Amino acid sequence: MFFADNLKRTIYVCPRSVNDDGVSVFGEPIEYQVNCYNVLPTSASADLVTVGTSYLEYMQVLGDPEYLRSIKALDKVYVNVEPPTTADPLAKSADFFVKGVVPFPNVTRVLLKSLTVEEDSNV
């Protein structure tokens, strides 16, 4: 699938892992150049079923499946903020997390949910 380079923006994804104590920790931010925009569902859209009326809390990333293959659910993402210069294993200043990843043959869709709107017990 074709994605125009001039429409791409930089996001940083911190991969999630679980330490020996069962606590989620996040790795160093990995930079991605992706198409990232707000989810704007229509009444006939499957997005409306997925995100409901709180669609302003979500963003979606579309990109090449090979390029986005390492992004997993519950990873934390810096979209509108810069990642810290020093290591932050809890990624406290991240503004989104990966709600889900849907791979298609020619494109991968990554759904991001805002962390600044409400707390999610899974993150």
Phi and psi restraints in degrees (range 20) as a CNS / XPLOR table:
assign (resid 1 and name C) (resid 2 and name N)
       (resid 2 and name CA) (resid 2 and name C) 1.0 -88.3 20.0 2
assign (resid 2 and name N) (resid 2 and name CA)
       (resid 2 and name C) (resid 3 and name N) 1.0 132.1 20.0 2
assign (resid 2 and name C) (resid 3 and name N)
       (resid 3 and name CA) (resid 3 and name C) 1.0 -130.2 20.0 2
assign (resid 3 and name N) (resid 3 and name CA)
       (resid 3 and name C) (resid 4 and name N) 1.0 123.1 20.0 2
assign (resid 3 and name C) (resid 4 and name N)
       (resid 4 and name CA) (resid 4 and name C) 1.0 -68.8 20.0 2
assign (resid 4 and name N) (resid 4 and name CA)
       (resid 4 and name C) (resid 5 and name N) 1.0 131.4 20.0 2
assign (resid 4 and name C) (resid 5 and name N)
       (resid 5 and name CA) (resid 5 and name C) 1.0 -64.1 20.0 2
assign (resid 5 and name N) (resid 5 and name CA)
       (resid 5 and name C) (resid 6 and name N) 1.0 -31.9 20.0 2
assign (resid 5 and name C) (resid 6 and name N)
       (resid 6 and name CA) (resid 6 and name C) 1.0 -75.3 20.0 2
assign (resid 6 and name N) (resid 6 and name CA)
       (resid 6 and name C) (resid 7 and name N) 1.0 -9.9 20.0 2
assign (resid 6 and name C) (resid 7 and name N)
       (resid 7 and name CA) (resid 7 and name C) 1.0 -99.2 20.0 2
assign (resid 7 and name N) (resid 7 and name CA)
       (resid 7 and name C) (resid 8 and name N) 1.0 -0.3 20.0 2
assign (resid 7 and name C) (resid 8 and name N)
       (resid 8 and name CA) (resid 8 and name C) 1.0 -83.4 20.0 2
assign (resid 8 and name N) (resid 8 and name CA)
       (resid 8 and name C) (resid 9 and name N) 1.0 151.6 20.0 2
assign (resid 8 and name C) (resid 9 and name N)
       (resid 9 and name CA) (resid 9 and name C) 1.0 -130.3 20.0 2
assign (resid 9 and name N) (resid 9 and name CA)
       (resid 9 and name C) (resid 10 and name N) 1.0 161.3 20.0 2
assign (resid 9 and name C) (resid 10 and name N)
       (resid 10 and name CA) (resid 10 and name C) 1.0 -90.5 20.0 2
assign (resid 10 and name N) (resid 10 and name CA)
       (resid 10 and name C) (resid 11 and name N) 1.0 128.5 20.0 2
assign (resid 10 and name C) (resid 11 and name N)
       (resid 11 and name CA) (resid 11 and name C) 1.0 -126.1 20.0 2
assign (resid 11 and name N) (resid 11 and name CA)
       (resid 11 and name C) (resid 12 and name N) 1.0 160.0 20.0 2
assign (resid 11 and name C) (resid 12 and name N)
       (resid 12 and name CA) (resid 12 and name C) 1.0 -124.6 20.0 2
assign (resid 12 and name N) (resid 12 and name CA)
       (resid 12 and name C) (resid 13 and name N) 1.0 126.4 20.0 2
assign (resid 12 and name C) (resid 13 and name N)
       (resid 13 and name CA) (resid 13 and name C) 1.0 -112.3 20.0 2
assign (resid 13 and name N) (resid 13 and name CA)
       (resid 13 and name C) (resid 14 and name N) 1.0 128.3 20.0 2
assign (resid 13 and name C) (resid 14 and name N)
       (resid 14 and name CA) (resid 14 and name C) 1.0 -103.1 20.0 2
assign (resid 14 and name N) (resid 14 and name CA)
       (resid 14 and name C) (resid 15 and name N) 1.0 112.4 20.0 2
assign (resid 14 and name C) (resid 15 and name N)
       (resid 15 and name CA) (resid 15 and name C) 1.0 -67.0 20.0 2
assign (resid 15 and name N) (resid 15 and name CA)
       (resid 15 and name C) (resid 16 and name N) 1.0 138.0 20.0 2
assign (resid 15 and name C) (resid 16 and name N)
       (resid 16 and name CA) (resid 16 and name C) 1.0 -91.7 20.0 2
assign (resid 16 and name N) (resid 16 and name CA)
       (resid 16 and name C) (resid 17 and name N) 1.0 142.0 20.0 2
assign (resid 16 and name C) (resid 17 and name N)
       (resid 17 and name CA) (resid 17 and name C) 1.0 -144.7 20.0 2
assign (resid 17 and name N) (resid 17 and name CA)
       (resid 17 and name C) (resid 18 and name N) 1.0 167.2 20.0 2
assign (resid 17 and name C) (resid 18 and name N)
       (resid 18 and name CA) (resid 18 and name C) 1.0 -116.1 20.0 2
assign (resid 18 and name N) (resid 18 and name CA)
       (resid 18 and name C) (resid 19 and name N) 1.0 126.9 20.0 2
assign (resid 18 and name C) (resid 19 and name N)
       (resid 19 and name CA) (resid 19 and name C) 1.0 -81.2 20.0 2
assign (resid 19 and name N) (resid 19 and name CA)
       (resid 19 and name C) (resid 20 and name N) 1.0 -176.9 20.0 2
assign (resid 19 and name C) (resid 20 and name N)
       (resid 20 and name CA) (resid 20 and name C) 1.0 -63.3 20.0 2
assign (resid 20 and name N) (resid 20 and name CA)
       (resid 20 and name C) (resid 21 and name N) 1.0 -24.1 20.0 2
assign (resid 20 and name C) (resid 21 and name N)
       (resid 21 and name CA) (resid 21 and name C) 1.0 -87.3 20.0 2
assign (resid 21 and name N) (resid 21 and name CA)
       (resid 21 and name C) (resid 22 and name N) 1.0 -0.2 20.0 2
assign (resid 21 and name C) (resid 22 and name N)
       (resid 22 and name CA) (resid 22 and name C) 1.0 83.1 20.0 2
assign (resid 22 and name N) (resid 22 and name CA)
       (resid 22 and name C) (resid 23 and name N) 1.0 16.5 20.0 2
assign (resid 22 and name C) (resid 23 and name N)
       (resid 23 and name CA) (resid 23 and name C) 1.0 -98.1 20.0 2
assign (resid 23 and name N) (resid 23 and name CA)
       (resid 23 and name C) (resid 24 and name N) 1.0 136.0 20.0 2
assign (resid 23 and name C) (resid 24 and name N)
       (resid 24 and name CA) (resid 24 and name C) 1.0 -71.4 20.0 2
assign (resid 24 and name N) (resid 24 and name CA)
       (resid 24 and name C) (resid 25 and name N) 1.0 128.4 20.0 2
assign (resid 24 and name C) (resid 25 and name N)
       (resid 25 and name CA) (resid 25 and name C) 1.0 -126.9 20.0 2
assign (resid 25 and name N) (resid 25 and name CA)
       (resid 25 and name C) (resid 26 and name N) 1.0 156.7 20.0 2
assign (resid 25 and name C) (resid 26 and name N)
       (resid 26 and name CA) (resid 26 and name C) 1.0 -124.0 20.0 2
assign (resid 26 and name N) (resid 26 and name CA)
       (resid 26 and name C) (resid 27 and name N) 1.0 139.8 20.0 2
assign (resid 26 and name C) (resid 27 and name N)
       (resid 27 and name CA) (resid 27 and name C) 1.0 -78.9 20.0 2
assign (resid 27 and name N) (resid 27 and name CA)
       (resid 27 and name C) (resid 28 and name N) 1.0 -176.3 20.0 2
assign (resid 27 and name C) (resid 28 and name N)
       (resid 28 and name CA) (resid 28 and name C) 1.0 -62.4 20.0 2
assign (resid 28 and name N) (resid 28 and name CA)
       (resid 28 and name C) (resid 29 and name N) 1.0 143.0 20.0 2
assign (resid 28 and name C) (resid 29 and name N)
       (resid 29 and name CA) (resid 29 and name C) 1.0 -62.4 20.0 2
assign (resid 29 and name N) (resid 29 and name CA)
       (resid 29 and name C) (resid 30 and name N) 1.0 136.3 20.0 2
assign (resid 29 and name C) (resid 30 and name N)
       (resid 30 and name CA) (resid 30 and name C) 1.0 -109.1 20.0 2
assign (resid 30 and name N) (resid 30 and name CA)
       (resid 30 and name C) (resid 31 and name N) 1.0 128.1 20.0 2
assign (resid 30 and name C) (resid 31 and name N)
       (resid 31 and name CA) (resid 31 and name C) 1.0 -82.0 20.0 2
assign (resid 31 and name N) (resid 31 and name CA)
       (resid 31 and name C) (resid 32 and name N) 1.0 135.5 20.0 2
assign (resid 31 and name C) (resid 32 and name N)
       (resid 32 and name CA) (resid 32 and name C) 1.0 -130.2 20.0 2
assign (resid 32 and name N) (resid 32 and name CA)
       (resid 32 and name C) (resid 33 and name N) 1.0 142.6 20.0 2
assign (resid 32 and name C) (resid 33 and name N)
       (resid 33 and name CA) (resid 33 and name C) 1.0 -105.6 20.0 2
assign (resid 33 and name N) (resid 33 and name CA)
       (resid 33 and name C) (resid 34 and name N) 1.0 108.7 20.0 2
assign (resid 33 and name C) (resid 34 and name N)
       (resid 34 and name CA) (resid 34 and name C) 1.0 -138.1 20.0 2
assign (resid 34 and name N) (resid 34 and name CA)
       (resid 34 and name C) (resid 35 and name N) 1.0 163.7 20.0 2
assign (resid 34 and name C) (resid 35 and name N)
       (resid 35 and name CA) (resid 35 and name C) 1.0 -82.5 20.0 2
assign (resid 35 and name N) (resid 35 and name CA)
       (resid 35 and name C) (resid 36 and name N) 1.0 118.7 20.0 2
assign (resid 35 and name C) (resid 36 and name N)
       (resid 36 and name CA) (resid 36 and name C) 1.0 -135.6 20.0 2
assign (resid 36 and name N) (resid 36 and name CA)
       (resid 36 and name C) (resid 37 and name N) 1.0 123.9 20.0 2
assign (resid 36 and name C) (resid 37 and name N)
       (resid 37 and name CA) (resid 37 and name C) 1.0 -153.7 20.0 2
assign (resid 37 and name N) (resid 37 and name CA)
       (resid 37 and name C) (resid 38 and name N) 1.0 166.2 20.0 2
assign (resid 37 and name C) (resid 38 and name N)
       (resid 38 and name CA) (resid 38 and name C) 1.0 -67.3 20.0 2
assign (resid 38 and name N) (resid 38 and name CA)
       (resid 38 and name C) (resid 39 and name N) 1.0 148.0 20.0 2
assign (resid 38 and name C) (resid 39 and name N)
       (resid 39 and name CA) (resid 39 and name C) 1.0 -79.8 20.0 2
assign (resid 39 and name N) (resid 39 and name CA)
       (resid 39 and name C) (resid 40 and name N) 1.0 120.1 20.0 2
assign (resid 39 and name C) (resid 40 and name N)
       (resid 40 and name CA) (resid 40 and name C) 1.0 -120.4 20.0 2
assign (resid 40 and name N) (resid 40 and name CA)
       (resid 40 and name C) (resid 41 and name N) 1.0 85.6 20.0 2
assign (resid 40 and name C) (resid 41 and name N)
       (resid 41 and name CA) (resid 41 and name C) 1.0 -75.9 20.0 2
assign (resid 41 and name N) (resid 41 and name CA)
       (resid 41 and name C) (resid 42 and name N) 1.0 153.3 20.0 2
assign (resid 41 and name C) (resid 42 and name N)
       (resid 42 and name CA) (resid 42 and name C) 1.0 -106.1 20.0 2
assign (resid 42 and name N) (resid 42 and name CA)
       (resid 42 and name C) (resid 43 and name N) 1.0 171.7 20.0 2
assign (resid 42 and name C) (resid 43 and name N)
       (resid 43 and name CA) (resid 43 and name C) 1.0 -64.4 20.0 2
assign (resid 43 and name N) (resid 43 and name CA)
       (resid 43 and name C) (resid 44 and name N) 1.0 -22.2 20.0 2
assign (resid 43 and name C) (resid 44 and name N)
       (resid 44 and name CA) (resid 44 and name C) 1.0 -99.1 20.0 2
assign (resid 44 and name N) (resid 44 and name CA)
       (resid 44 and name C) (resid 45 and name N) 1.0 4.0 20.0 2
assign (resid 44 and name C) (resid 45 and name N)
       (resid 45 and name CA) (resid 45 and name C) 1.0 -85.7 20.0 2
assign (resid 45 and name N) (resid 45 and name CA)
       (resid 45 and name C) (resid 46 and name N) 1.0 143.9 20.0 2
assign (resid 45 and name C) (resid 46 and name N)
       (resid 46 and name CA) (resid 46 and name C) 1.0 -67.0 20.0 2
assign (resid 46 and name N) (resid 46 and name CA)
       (resid 46 and name C) (resid 47 and name N) 1.0 -22.6 20.0 2
assign (resid 46 and name C) (resid 47 and name N)
       (resid 47 and name CA) (resid 47 and name C) 1.0 -63.2 20.0 2
assign (resid 47 and name N) (resid 47 and name CA)
       (resid 47 and name C) (resid 48 and name N) 1.0 -33.8 20.0 2
assign (resid 47 and name C) (resid 48 and name N)
       (resid 48 and name CA) (resid 48 and name C) 1.0 -63.6 20.0 2
assign (resid 48 and name N) (resid 48 and name CA)
       (resid 48 and name C) (resid 49 and name N) 1.0 -36.8 20.0 2
assign (resid 48 and name C) (resid 49 and name N)
       (resid 49 and name CA) (resid 49 and name C) 1.0 -70.3 20.0 2
assign (resid 49 and name N) (resid 49 and name CA)
       (resid 49 and name C) (resid 50 and name N) 1.0 -38.1 20.0 2
assign (resid 49 and name C) (resid 50 and name N)
       (resid 50 and name CA) (resid 50 and name C) 1.0 -70.4 20.0 2
assign (resid 50 and name N) (resid 50 and name CA)
       (resid 50 and name C) (resid 51 and name N) 1.0 -48.1 20.0 2
assign (resid 50 and name C) (resid 51 and name N)
       (resid 51 and name CA) (resid 51 and name C) 1.0 -108.3 20.0 2
assign (resid 51 and name N) (resid 51 and name CA)
       (resid 51 and name C) (resid 52 and name N) 1.0 -9.0 20.0 2
assign (resid 51 and name C) (resid 52 and name N)
       (resid 52 and name CA) (resid 52 and name C) 1.0 66.0 20.0 2
assign (resid 52 and name N) (resid 52 and name CA)
       (resid 52 and name C) (resid 53 and name N) 1.0 -150.8 20.0 2
assign (resid 52 and name C) (resid 53 and name N)
       (resid 53 and name CA) (resid 53 and name C) 1.0 -82.8 20.0 2
assign (resid 53 and name N) (resid 53 and name CA)
       (resid 53 and name C) (resid 54 and name N) 1.0 -2.3 20.0 2
assign (resid 53 and name C) (resid 54 and name N)
       (resid 54 and name CA) (resid 54 and name C) 1.0 -94.5 20.0 2
assign (resid 54 and name N) (resid 54 and name CA)
       (resid 54 and name C) (resid 55 and name N) 1.0 34.3 20.0 2
assign (resid 54 and name C) (resid 55 and name N)
       (resid 55 and name CA) (resid 55 and name C) 1.0 -64.1 20.0 2
assign (resid 55 and name N) (resid 55 and name CA)
       (resid 55 and name C) (resid 56 and name N) 1.0 -19.5 20.0 2
assign (resid 55 and name C) (resid 56 and name N)
       (resid 56 and name CA) (resid 56 and name C) 1.0 -70.9 20.0 2
assign (resid 56 and name N) (resid 56 and name CA)
       (resid 56 and name C) (resid 57 and name N) 1.0 -14.4 20.0 2
assign (resid 56 and name C) (resid 57 and name N)
       (resid 57 and name CA) (resid 57 and name C) 1.0 -82.7 20.0 2
assign (resid 57 and name N) (resid 57 and name CA)
       (resid 57 and name C) (resid 58 and name N) 1.0 -5.3 20.0 2
assign (resid 57 and name C) (resid 58 and name N)
       (resid 58 and name CA) (resid 58 and name C) 1.0 -115.3 20.0 2
assign (resid 58 and name N) (resid 58 and name CA)
       (resid 58 and name C) (resid 59 and name N) 1.0 152.3 20.0 2
assign (resid 58 and name C) (resid 59 and name N)
       (resid 59 and name CA) (resid 59 and name C) 1.0 -133.3 20.0 2
assign (resid 59 and name N) (resid 59 and name CA)
       (resid 59 and name C) (resid 60 and name N) 1.0 157.2 20.0 2
assign (resid 59 and name C) (resid 60 and name N)
       (resid 60 and name CA) (resid 60 and name C) 1.0 -128.0 20.0 2
assign (resid 60 and name N) (resid 60 and name CA)
       (resid 60 and name C) (resid 61 and name N) 1.0 147.1 20.0 2
assign (resid 60 and name C) (resid 61 and name N)
       (resid 61 and name CA) (resid 61 and name C) 1.0 -116.3 20.0 2
assign (resid 61 and name N) (resid 61 and name CA)
       (resid 61 and name C) (resid 62 and name N) 1.0 132.4 20.0 2
assign (resid 61 and name C) (resid 62 and name N)
       (resid 62 and name CA) (resid 62 and name C) 1.0 -120.4 20.0 2
assign (resid 62 and name N) (resid 62 and name CA)
       (resid 62 and name C) (resid 63 and name N) 1.0 137.4 20.0 2
assign (resid 62 and name C) (resid 63 and name N)
       (resid 63 and name CA) (resid 63 and name C) 1.0 -169.9 20.0 2
assign (resid 63 and name N) (resid 63 and name CA)
       (resid 63 and name C) (resid 64 and name N) 1.0 -179.8 20.0 2
assign (resid 63 and name C) (resid 64 and name N)
       (resid 64 and name CA) (resid 64 and name C) 1.0 -64.7 20.0 2
assign (resid 64 and name N) (resid 64 and name CA)
       (resid 64 and name C) (resid 65 and name N) 1.0 131.7 20.0 2
assign (resid 64 and name C) (resid 65 and name N)
       (resid 65 and name CA) (resid 65 and name C) 1.0 -56.5 20.0 2
assign (resid 65 and name N) (resid 65 and name CA)
       (resid 65 and name C) (resid 66 and name N) 1.0 -39.3 20.0 2
assign (resid 65 and name C) (resid 66 and name N)
       (resid 66 and name CA) (resid 66 and name C) 1.0 -66.8 20.0 2
assign (resid 66 and name N) (resid 66 and name CA)
       (resid 66 and name C) (resid 67 and name N) 1.0 -38.3 20.0 2
assign (resid 66 and name C) (resid 67 and name N)
       (resid 67 and name CA) (resid 67 and name C) 1.0 -69.0 20.0 2
assign (resid 67 and name N) (resid 67 and name CA)
       (resid 67 and name C) (resid 68 and name N) 1.0 -35.7 20.0 2
assign (resid 67 and name C) (resid 68 and name N)
       (resid 68 and name CA) (resid 68 and name C) 1.0 -101.1 20.0 2
assign (resid 68 and name N) (resid 68 and name CA)
       (resid 68 and name C) (resid 69 and name N) 1.0 10.7 20.0 2
assign (resid 68 and name C) (resid 69 and name N)
       (resid 69 and name CA) (resid 69 and name C) 1.0 -63.1 20.0 2
assign (resid 69 and name N) (resid 69 and name CA)
       (resid 69 and name C) (resid 70 and name N) 1.0 -24.3 20.0 2
assign (resid 69 and name C) (resid 70 and name N)
       (resid 70 and name CA) (resid 70 and name C) 1.0 -88.2 20.0 2
assign (resid 70 and name N) (resid 70 and name CA)
       (resid 70 and name C) (resid 71 and name N) 1.0 -2.8 20.0 2
assign (resid 70 and name C) (resid 71 and name N)
       (resid 71 and name CA) (resid 71 and name C) 1.0 -82.3 20.0 2
assign (resid 71 and name N) (resid 71 and name CA)
       (resid 71 and name C) (resid 72 and name N) 1.0 128.6 20.0 2
assign (resid 71 and name C) (resid 72 and name N)
       (resid 72 and name CA) (resid 72 and name C) 1.0 -126.3 20.0 2
assign (resid 72 and name N) (resid 72 and name CA)
       (resid 72 and name C) (resid 73 and name N) 1.0 162.5 20.0 2
assign (resid 72 and name C) (resid 73 and name N)
       (resid 73 and name CA) (resid 73 and name C) 1.0 -58.7 20.0 2
assign (resid 73 and name N) (resid 73 and name CA)
       (resid 73 and name C) (resid 74 and name N) 1.0 142.3 20.0 2
assign (resid 73 and name C) (resid 74 and name N)
       (resid 74 and name CA) (resid 74 and name C) 1.0 75.8 20.0 2
assign (resid 74 and name N) (resid 74 and name CA)
       (resid 74 and name C) (resid 75 and name N) 1.0 3.5 20.0 2
assign (resid 74 and name C) (resid 75 and name N)
       (resid 75 and name CA) (resid 75 and name C) 1.0 -65.8 20.0 2
assign (resid 75 and name N) (resid 75 and name CA)
       (resid 75 and name C) (resid 76 and name N) 1.0 148.8 20.0 2
assign (resid 75 and name C) (resid 76 and name N)
       (resid 76 and name CA) (resid 76 and name C) 1.0 -95.3 20.0 2
assign (resid 76 and name N) (resid 76 and name CA)
       (resid 76 and name C) (resid 77 and name N) 1.0 148.6 20.0 2
assign (resid 76 and name C) (resid 77 and name N)
       (resid 77 and name CA) (resid 77 and name C) 1.0 -133.5 20.0 2
assign (resid 77 and name N) (resid 77 and name CA)
       (resid 77 and name C) (resid 78 and name N) 1.0 136.9 20.0 2
assign (resid 77 and name C) (resid 78 and name N)
       (resid 78 and name CA) (resid 78 and name C) 1.0 -101.0 20.0 2
assign (resid 78 and name N) (resid 78 and name CA)
       (resid 78 and name C) (resid 79 and name N) 1.0 111.9 20.0 2
assign (resid 78 and name C) (resid 79 and name N)
       (resid 79 and name CA) (resid 79 and name C) 1.0 -108.6 20.0 2
assign (resid 79 and name N) (resid 79 and name CA)
       (resid 79 and name C) (resid 80 and name N) 1.0 -57.7 20.0 2
assign (resid 79 and name C) (resid 80 and name N)
       (resid 80 and name CA) (resid 80 and name C) 1.0 -99.3 20.0 2
assign (resid 80 and name N) (resid 80 and name CA)
       (resid 80 and name C) (resid 81 and name N) 1.0 2.4 20.0 2
assign (resid 80 and name C) (resid 81 and name N)
       (resid 81 and name CA) (resid 81 and name C) 1.0 -130.4 20.0 2
assign (resid 81 and name N) (resid 81 and name CA)
       (resid 81 and name C) (resid 82 and name N) 1.0 154.6 20.0 2
assign (resid 81 and name C) (resid 82 and name N)
       (resid 82 and name CA) (resid 82 and name C) 1.0 -82.4 20.0 2
assign (resid 82 and name N) (resid 82 and name CA)
       (resid 82 and name C) (resid 83 and name N) 1.0 144.5 20.0 2
assign (resid 82 and name C) (resid 83 and name N)
       (resid 83 and name CA) (resid 83 and name C) 1.0 -70.7 20.0 2
assign (resid 83 and name N) (resid 83 and name CA)
       (resid 83 and name C) (resid 84 and name N) 1.0 155.9 20.0 2
assign (resid 83 and name C) (resid 84 and name N)
       (resid 84 and name CA) (resid 84 and name C) 1.0 -66.6 20.0 2
assign (resid 84 and name N) (resid 84 and name CA)
       (resid 84 and name C) (resid 85 and name N) 1.0 153.4 20.0 2
assign (resid 84 and name C) (resid 85 and name N)
       (resid 85 and name CA) (resid 85 and name C) 1.0 -78.9 20.0 2
assign (resid 85 and name N) (resid 85 and name CA)
       (resid 85 and name C) (resid 86 and name N) 1.0 -24.8 20.0 2
assign (resid 85 and name C) (resid 86 and name N)
       (resid 86 and name CA) (resid 86 and name C) 1.0 -101.1 20.0 2
assign (resid 86 and name N) (resid 86 and name CA)
       (resid 86 and name C) (resid 87 and name N) 1.0 155.5 20.0 2
assign (resid 86 and name C) (resid 87 and name N)
       (resid 87 and name CA) (resid 87 and name C) 1.0 -61.8 20.0 2
assign (resid 87 and name N) (resid 87 and name CA)
       (resid 87 and name C) (resid 88 and name N) 1.0 133.8 20.0 2
assign (resid 87 and name C) (resid 88 and name N)
       (resid 88 and name CA) (resid 88 and name C) 1.0 -130.2 20.0 2
assign (resid 88 and name N) (resid 88 and name CA)
       (resid 88 and name C) (resid 89 and name N) 1.0 95.6 20.0 2
assign (resid 88 and name C) (resid 89 and name N)
       (resid 89 and name CA) (resid 89 and name C) 1.0 -65.2 20.0 2
assign (resid 89 and name N) (resid 89 and name CA)
       (resid 89 and name C) (resid 90 and name N) 1.0 -15.5 20.0 2
assign (resid 89 and name C) (resid 90 and name N)
       (resid 90 and name CA) (resid 90 and name C) 1.0 -100.1 20.0 2
assign (resid 90 and name N) (resid 90 and name CA)
       (resid 90 and name C) (resid 91 and name N) 1.0 -6.5 20.0 2
assign (resid 90 and name C) (resid 91 and name N)
       (resid 91 and name CA) (resid 91 and name C) 1.0 46.2 20.0 2
assign (resid 91 and name N) (resid 91 and name CA)
       (resid 91 and name C) (resid 92 and name N) 1.0 49.9 20.0 2
assign (resid 91 and name C) (resid 92 and name N)
       (resid 92 and name CA) (resid 92 and name C) 1.0 -64.0 20.0 2
assign (resid 92 and name N) (resid 92 and name CA)
       (resid 92 and name C) (resid 93 and name N) 1.0 -28.3 20.0 2
assign (resid 92 and name C) (resid 93 and name N)
       (resid 93 and name CA) (resid 93 and name C) 1.0 -92.9 20.0 2
assign (resid 93 and name N) (resid 93 and name CA)
       (resid 93 and name C) (resid 94 and name N) 1.0 4.5 20.0 2
assign (resid 93 and name C) (resid 94 and name N)
       (resid 94 and name CA) (resid 94 and name C) 1.0 -64.5 20.0 2
assign (resid 94 and name N) (resid 94 and name CA)
       (resid 94 and name C) (resid 95 and name N) 1.0 145.0 20.0 2
assign (resid 94 and name C) (resid 95 and name N)
       (resid 95 and name CA) (resid 95 and name C) 1.0 -105.4 20.0 2
assign (resid 95 and name N) (resid 95 and name CA)
       (resid 95 and name C) (resid 96 and name N) 1.0 -6.7 20.0 2
assign (resid 95 and name C) (resid 96 and name N)
       (resid 96 and name CA) (resid 96 and name C) 1.0 -141.8 20.0 2
assign (resid 96 and name N) (resid 96 and name CA)
       (resid 96 and name C) (resid 97 and name N) 1.0 161.6 20.0 2
assign (resid 96 and name C) (resid 97 and name N)
       (resid 97 and name CA) (resid 97 and name C) 1.0 -133.3 20.0 2
assign (resid 97 and name N) (resid 97 and name CA)
       (resid 97 and name C) (resid 98 and name N) 1.0 159.0 20.0 2
assign (resid 97 and name C) (resid 98 and name N)
       (resid 98 and name CA) (resid 98 and name C) 1.0 -79.6 20.0 2
assign (resid 98 and name N) (resid 98 and name CA)
       (resid 98 and name C) (resid 99 and name N) 1.0 113.7 20.0 2
assign (resid 98 and name C) (resid 99 and name N)
       (resid 99 and name CA) (resid 99 and name C) 1.0 -81.5 20.0 2
assign (resid 99 and name N) (resid 99 and name CA)
       (resid 99 and name C) (resid 100 and name N) 1.0 -35.1 20.0 2
assign (resid 99 and name C) (resid 100 and name N)
       (resid 100 and name CA) (resid 100 and name C) 1.0 -170.2 20.0 2
assign (resid 100 and name N) (resid 100 and name CA)
       (resid 100 and name C) (resid 101 and name N) 1.0 156.4 20.0 2
assign (resid 100 and name C) (resid 101 and name N)
       (resid 101 and name CA) (resid 101 and name C) 1.0 -127.4 20.0 2
assign (resid 101 and name N) (resid 101 and name CA)
       (resid 101 and name C) (resid 102 and name N) 1.0 125.7 20.0 2
assign (resid 101 and name C) (resid 102 and name N)
       (resid 102 and name CA) (resid 102 and name C) 1.0 -121.7 20.0 2
assign (resid 102 and name N) (resid 102 and name CA)
       (resid 102 and name C) (resid 103 and name N) 1.0 106.7 20.0 2
assign (resid 102 and name C) (resid 103 and name N)
       (resid 103 and name CA) (resid 103 and name C) 1.0 -84.9 20.0 2
assign (resid 103 and name N) (resid 103 and name CA)
       (resid 103 and name C) (resid 104 and name N) 1.0 134.5 20.0 2
assign (resid 103 and name C) (resid 104 and name N)
       (resid 104 and name CA) (resid 104 and name C) 1.0 -117.5 20.0 2
assign (resid 104 and name N) (resid 104 and name CA)
       (resid 104 and name C) (resid 105 and name N) 1.0 168.3 20.0 2
assign (resid 104 and name C) (resid 105 and name N)
       (resid 105 and name CA) (resid 105 and name C) 1.0 -57.6 20.0 2
assign (resid 105 and name N) (resid 105 and name CA)
       (resid 105 and name C) (resid 106 and name N) 1.0 -39.2 20.0 2
assign (resid 105 and name C) (resid 106 and name N)
       (resid 106 and name CA) (resid 106 and name C) 1.0 -110.1 20.0 2
assign (resid 106 and name N) (resid 106 and name CA)
       (resid 106 and name C) (resid 107 and name N) 1.0 -7.2 20.0 2
assign (resid 106 and name C) (resid 107 and name N)
       (resid 107 and name CA) (resid 107 and name C) 1.0 -154.3 20.0 2
assign (resid 107 and name N) (resid 107 and name CA)
       (resid 107 and name C) (resid 108 and name N) 1.0 149.8 20.0 2
assign (resid 107 and name C) (resid 108 and name N)
       (resid 108 and name CA) (resid 108 and name C) 1.0 -113.6 20.0 2
assign (resid 108 and name N) (resid 108 and name CA)
       (resid 108 and name C) (resid 109 and name N) 1.0 134.0 20.0 2
assign (resid 108 and name C) (resid 109 and name N)
       (resid 109 and name CA) (resid 109 and name C) 1.0 -108.7 20.0 2
assign (resid 109 and name N) (resid 109 and name CA)
       (resid 109 and name C) (resid 110 and name N) 1.0 124.1 20.0 2
assign (resid 109 and name C) (resid 110 and name N)
       (resid 110 and name CA) (resid 110 and name C) 1.0 -113.7 20.0 2
assign (resid 110 and name N) (resid 110 and name CA)
       (resid 110 and name C) (resid 111 and name N) 1.0 121.8 20.0 2
assign (resid 110 and name C) (resid 111 and name N)
       (resid 111 and name CA) (resid 111 and name C) 1.0 -96.6 20.0 2
assign (resid 111 and name N) (resid 111 and name CA)
       (resid 111 and name C) (resid 112 and name N) 1.0 123.8 20.0 2
assign (resid 111 and name C) (resid 112 and name N)
       (resid 112 and name CA) (resid 112 and name C) 1.0 -108.8 20.0 2
assign (resid 112 and name N) (resid 112 and name CA)
       (resid 112 and name C) (resid 113 and name N) 1.0 140.1 20.0 2
assign (resid 112 and name C) (resid 113 and name N)
       (resid 113 and name CA) (resid 113 and name C) 1.0 -117.1 20.0 2
assign (resid 113 and name N) (resid 113 and name CA)
       (resid 113 and name C) (resid 114 and name N) 1.0 138.9 20.0 2
assign (resid 113 and name C) (resid 114 and name N)
       (resid 114 and name CA) (resid 114 and name C) 1.0 -67.6 20.0 2
assign (resid 114 and name N) (resid 114 and name CA)
       (resid 114 and name C) (resid 115 and name N) 1.0 137.9 20.0 2
assign (resid 114 and name C) (resid 115 and name N)
       (resid 115 and name CA) (resid 115 and name C) 1.0 -92.1 20.0 2
assign (resid 115 and name N) (resid 115 and name CA)
       (resid 115 and name C) (resid 116 and name N) 1.0 -11.3 20.0 2
assign (resid 115 and name C) (resid 116 and name N)
       (resid 116 and name CA) (resid 116 and name C) 1.0 -87.3 20.0 2
assign (resid 116 and name N) (resid 116 and name CA)
       (resid 116 and name C) (resid 117 and name N) 1.0 -8.7 20.0 2
assign (resid 116 and name C) (resid 117 and name N)
       (resid 117 and name CA) (resid 117 and name C) 1.0 -89.8 20.0 2
assign (resid 117 and name N) (resid 117 and name CA)
       (resid 117 and name C) (resid 118 and name N) 1.0 -51.5 20.0 2
assign (resid 117 and name C) (resid 118 and name N)
       (resid 118 and name CA) (resid 118 and name C) 1.0 -154.3 20.0 2
assign (resid 118 and name N) (resid 118 and name CA)
       (resid 118 and name C) (resid 119 and name N) 1.0 157.9 20.0 2
assign (resid 118 and name C) (resid 119 and name N)
       (resid 119 and name CA) (resid 119 and name C) 1.0 -77.2 20.0 2
assign (resid 119 and name N) (resid 119 and name CA)
       (resid 119 and name C) (resid 120 and name N) 1.0 144.8 20.0 2
assign (resid 119 and name C) (resid 120 and name N)
       (resid 120 and name CA) (resid 120 and name C) 1.0 -118.4 20.0 2
assign (resid 120 and name N) (resid 120 and name CA)
       (resid 120 and name C) (resid 121 and name N) 1.0 125.7 20.0 2
assign (resid 120 and name C) (resid 121 and name N)
       (resid 121 and name CA) (resid 121 and name C) 1.0 -66.5 20.0 2
assign (resid 121 and name N) (resid 121 and name CA)
       (resid 121 and name C) (resid 122 and name N) 1.0 -16.1 20.0 2
assign (resid 121 and name C) (resid 122 and name N)
       (resid 122 and name CA) (resid 122 and name C) 1.0 -84.1 20.0 2
assign (resid 122 and name N) (resid 122 and name CA)
       (resid 122 and name C) (resid 123 and name N) 1.0 -10.5 20.0 2
